């Protein structure tokens, strides 16, 4: 099953892209619904790199453990402003996640904006429908968090 959520952000595409590539932003937009933590003794990298595999623990609402999740960064494309991950854990066989930041043309005297999107292909066997429902809600939660944070980028609050 597929989830697609997109939103217009009040910042330019390059600024959004620079934030998309950071571990800190992934953690920030996921909370408080999902808390992502590196495995004990490990750290998240400052920025995601193509070919990188990261293992982490996820906790619903900060306390319900969801097990160990593996994220493989198949593609981090600065030109297209896209990240493609292949993810899985004990419950979810496939969570293929495409993040895209697209330029929106500017008009005179208007703020720069961009389109941010998440597209996820999910396969969790007989649990797929439930996981898809959760993902649909989760990515809408992230969309709202992204909008709030993007508004602070140009003011320097979150840079």
N, C-alpha and C positions, 0 to 999 in steps of 0.2 A: 504494500500500500504506500501511497505517496502523500506527503504533507508539503505544501508550498505556502509560505507566508512572505509578503514583501511590504515595504513601507518606505515612504519618503522621509529622509532625514534632513534636518536643518543644519547641514554642514557640507563642505565640498567633498567630492568623491575621494580625493587623495587623503584627506584628513581621516575620513571614515576608514579607509583601507589601512592606514597605518595603525589604527586602533584595533581593527579586525584581526590583525596578525599577532596581537599580544595575548599571552596567557592571562594576564590580569583582566583584560576585557571579557574573555570567555567566562572567567569565574564571576565577574561582576554582573554580567547580564543574565547569568543562570540563577543567581541567588534571588530571593531566599528559597525558591522552589526546589532547586537542585544545588547541592554544595559539592563541588568537585575538589578533590584533594589528591596531591601526588602520593604515591606509595611511600610508606615509612622509609626514611633515608634518601629519598629522591626529591628533586625539585622540578617544577615546570620550567621550561626554558622561557627566557624573556619574550622571544618571538618564535612562532611556528616556522619550521623549515621543511621544504620538500624532502621526502624520503624518511622523515623522522617517525618513530613509533613511540608513543607515550602510553604508559599504563597508569591508571588512577583509580581511586575509589569514588563512588558517588553516593550521596546521602539525600534522600527526599526530605525536604524541609529541615535539613541540617542534622537529622538524627536517625532516620530510617535507612540502614545500610542497603545498598543495591548491588554490592559485590564489586569485583574488579572489572574495569572497562579498558579495552585497548583501542587506541586511536592511531591509525596509520595515515600520515599526511602524504597522500599520493601525489598531490599537485598543489603548489603554492605559486600562483602566476601573477607577478606584479604588473604585467602588461594588461592582462584581461581583468585584473582585480578579482581573482577567484581562488578559493581554497576548496579542494575536494578531499574529503576524508573517507576512509573505510573503517567503520567501527563495529565492535561486537563485544558481548559479555556473555555470561553463562545463560542468560534468558533470551537475548536478542542475537540471532544469527547474523543479521545484516542491518546496518544503520549507515547507509551511504549518504553523506551530507555534503551538499554543494552550497557554499556561501559565495555570494556575488555582490559587488558594489558597482553600480553603474552611474555614470555622469548624467546629469540633467542639465540641459542648456540653461544658461543664465540670461536674464533680461536686464536691461539697464536699471540701476537702482534697486535691484532685487538681491536677496541673500542667495548664496550658493546652496544648492540642494543636491541630493543624490538618492538613488533607489538602492536599498539594502534588501537582499532576499536570502531566505533559507529554503532549500529544497531537500527533502529527506525521503529516501526509499527505505522502507522497513520490511523485514521478514523476521518474525518471532514465532513461526510455526502457528500452533493453535491459539497463541496469545497475541497474534498480530493485530487483531481489531482493538483490543484493550490498549496495546502499546501505541497504536496509531491515534486513538482518542487522547491518550496522555500527551503524545508528541504534538498533536494539534493545539492543545491547550498550552503546553510548555512554550512552543514557538510564538504563540500570541503574547504570552507573558514576556518573552525576550524582546519582541517587537516594541512593547511599551517601555521596557527598560532602555532599549537602544535609543528611542526617541528622546527620552529624558536626558540621557547622557550626551547624545549628539548636540543638543542645544547648548551644552557647556563647553564643547570643544573649541569653538571660536573665541569664547571669552577667556580661555586658558585655565579654567577651573579643573579640567580633567586631563590636561595634556602632560 
